[in-house]
Amino acid sequence: MRRYETIFIVRPDLPADEVTALVERFKSIITSFKGKVVKVQPWGKRRLAYTIEKKREGLYILIDFVSHFTAVAEMERNFRIDEHVLRYQSVKTSDSVDMEEIEREIARMQPEEVKPEPRASVEDQGGAAEKAPVPVKEPSGEEKAGGSESGQKETTGDDRQ
């Protein structure tokens, strides 16, 4: 087994549920070839370097996985067929991998993917919500004197706008 990274760009106007279904489809291709998905990172909407099919932006998605080369060939075949995928690129990052190390890496990634539950509102807590005190930064001597690090622009007679 080898380790690969595949990044692909999908149309920016694609709804979020269709993007999720697309990612799940490619993950299932990897697992059908007895591979393991290490991580999936949606990079979000970014501006393209040049127009592709009259699009100036695209949704970038990175998939890091371990599999045989046949899974990469099948994924790229599906990328070419799918009209929602604008561009794709697969890169082999390692010739051989230790599956135990991959399992540990996947286990380390799991806590990051768990989203915290929203905090209960004030009404749910009976109005007894406690707020943590906000630390106040004391201004240094230079900031008190109106130094240049205070975030304000120093003006001189030469400044022209």
N, C-alpha and C positions, 0 to 999 in steps of 0.2 A: 504494500500500500504506500501511496505517496500523499503528500500534503499539497493542496492547491488553494489558491485564492481566485475567485471569479468576481469581477465587478461588471455590472450591467446597468444600462441607462434605459429607463422606461419613459413613456410619454408623460409630460407634466400634468395633463388634464385627466389622467386616469384616477378614478375614485379610490379611496384608501382601502376599501374592502376588496377591490379587484387587484390592487397591488399586493395585499396580503395573500390572496388566493394564488397569485403568480409566484410569490416566494415559496409558498407551501408546495406548489407543483414542482419547483426545482429542487426543494429539499427532499421530496418523495423520490425524485429520480436518483439522487445521491444515495438514499437509504435502500432503494431497490437494487443497487449494485453493491450492497453490503458495505457502504461507506458510512461515515459519521460526520455530521455537521457540527463543527466546533463553535462557530458563532455566525450570526447574521447581523450586519450593521446597516440600517438604512441611513444614508448620509443626508437625505433630504433633497430639496429642490436646489439645483445649482445652475448657473449660467454656463452654457456650452461655449467652447472656444470658437466654434463656427456653426452655422445653421445646419441642421440635419432634418430632412423632410419638413422644411419650413418651420422648425421649432428652434427657439433660442435658449430654452431651458429644458432640463430633464431631471427625473428623480433617480439619484444614484443609490445603488444597493450593492453591498459587499457580502459575499458568502465565503467563509473560511471553512474548508472541509478536508477530510481524509478519505481517499477512495482509490480505486483502480482507474487507469487511464480511460477505460471504456465509459465510465460515468461522465467524464469530461467531454468525450466525443458525443455522447447522447445529449448532454446539456446544450452543447453548442449547436447541435442539429435542431433542437427545440428553440433556441434563441433565433436561429435563422428563419424558422417557420412563423414564429409569433410576431404579429404586426405591432404589438405594443412595445416591443424591445427595439430601441433605436440603435444601440451599440453594445458590445460585450467584449470582454477580454479575460482569458484564463491564464494564470501563471503558476507554474510548479514552484513551490517554495522549499520543498525538501524531497529528496529521493527516497528516503526510508524514514519511517516514524516508529516510535515506541508507543504502542496502543495504551499502555498503562499511563504514560505521561499525558497522552491525549485525553484519557478519561479523567485524570486529575485536573487538567486545564478546563475541561467542560464543567466539572464540579465547581471549580473556582468561579466560573462565569455565571453560574446559576443565581447566586445571591444578587448580582448586579442587575439581572433581568427582572427580579421581583420588584414590582412597583409598590411603594408604601400606600396604605389606605388613606383616604382623605381624613383629616382630623374632624372630629365632631364639632358642629356649630355651637354657638353660645346657647341657643335655645335647648339643644340636646343635653347640655351639661347643667341646665337649670340656672344659667346666668353666672356661674361661679368659674368662669374661664380664667386660668392663670396665664399671664404673659411673662415670658422671660425678659429680664431687664436688658435693654439695648446698651452695649458699651459705648461710651462717649469718648471720642478721641480728643485728647488735650492738645491744643495747638502748641507747636514748638516756639521757641523765641523768635525765629526767623519769620514764621507765619504770623505771629502777633504783630511784628513790625511791618508786615505787608510785603514780605519777600516775594520773589518770583515763583516760588513753589506753591503759592496759595491758589493757583488755578486762574488768576487774573493776569491779563496781558499788561506788561509794563509799557507805558507810553513815553515816548520822547518826542522832541520837536520834529524829528525826521520822518516819523511814521505817516505814510500816505495811504489812503484807501482807494 
